Amino acid sequence: MASKAITIGVGIPMIIVGALMAWLWGSIEGVYQNQIELIGSTIGILGVVFFISGLFYTKEPVMH
């Protein structure tokens, strides 16, 4: 029932890019370190949201 396209195609790459931005690029940047860490963290958090929404996505409505 999960959408692999959303989970694997969007969620995981956003988590990886956000983490690399916040940790690697943010740590070597001098002037804009706080802004780069904020943007990287935001991308990572949005990646987690997309990952979780991809797990719960269904094409058919669930009727109980």
VOLO-883336 format. One record per residue (C-alpha): x, y, z. Coordinates in pm, 1 decimal. Layout:
REM VOLO-883336
NODE         X         Y         Z
NODE         X         Y         Z
...
END
This chain:
REM VOLO-883336
NODE         X         Y         Z
NODE       0.0       0.0       0.0
NODE     296.2     234.7      41.5
NODE     416.4     447.7    -246.0
NODE     775.4     355.0    -327.5
NODE     806.0     651.9    -564.4
NODE     738.4     901.5    -286.2
NODE     928.6     716.2     -15.0
NODE    1240.9     615.4    -208.0
NODE    1236.7     876.8    -482.3
NODE    1169.3    1187.8    -274.8
NODE    1190.6    1121.1      98.1
NODE    1524.2     944.8     129.8
NODE    1718.3    1177.0    -106.0
NODE    1583.5    1483.5      76.0
NODE    1691.6    1338.5     411.2
NODE    2040.5    1264.2     276.7
NODE    2084.7    1603.7     108.8
NODE    1956.0    1788.9     415.3
NODE    2189.2    1599.9     647.0
NODE    2490.8    1654.4     421.8
NODE    2408.7    2023.7     392.4
NODE    2367.2    2072.7     765.8
NODE    2670.0    1869.0     874.4
NODE    2930.8    1897.8     602.4
NODE    2863.5    2223.7     421.7
NODE    2739.9    2402.2     732.7
NODE    3047.8    2310.8     931.1
NODE    3296.4    2441.7     674.6
NODE    3108.4    2763.3     595.2
NODE    3207.2    3066.0     800.0
NODE    2975.2    3358.9     739.3
NODE    2647.7    3185.2     652.7
NODE    2683.4    2880.0     878.4
NODE    2356.8    2930.5    1069.2
NODE    2150.9    2987.1     754.8
NODE    2295.6    2682.0     577.4
NODE    2233.9    2462.5     882.4
NODE    1876.3    2593.1     904.4
NODE    1804.9    2524.5     537.7
NODE    1968.9    2180.7     555.8
NODE    1767.6    2091.3     864.7
NODE    1447.5    2212.5     699.5
NODE    1514.9    2000.1     390.5
NODE    1583.8    1698.9     613.3
NODE    1263.0    1749.5     812.2
NODE    1060.4    1783.7     492.5
NODE    1225.7    1462.9     369.5
NODE    1104.8    1283.5     682.8
NODE     753.5    1419.8     622.3
NODE     758.4    1297.3     260.9
NODE     896.6     960.2     373.6
NODE     617.5     910.0     627.6
NODE     347.2    1032.6     390.1
NODE     476.8     790.9     125.7
NODE     429.8     504.9     370.6
NODE      64.1     594.1     424.5
NODE     -26.1     686.7      65.3
NODE    -290.9     473.7    -109.0
NODE    -458.0     525.3    -445.7
NODE    -787.4     387.5    -320.0
NODE    -972.4     546.6     -29.0
NODE    -973.8     332.4     282.1
NODE   -1330.1     269.2     399.5
NODE   -1391.2     116.1     740.5
END
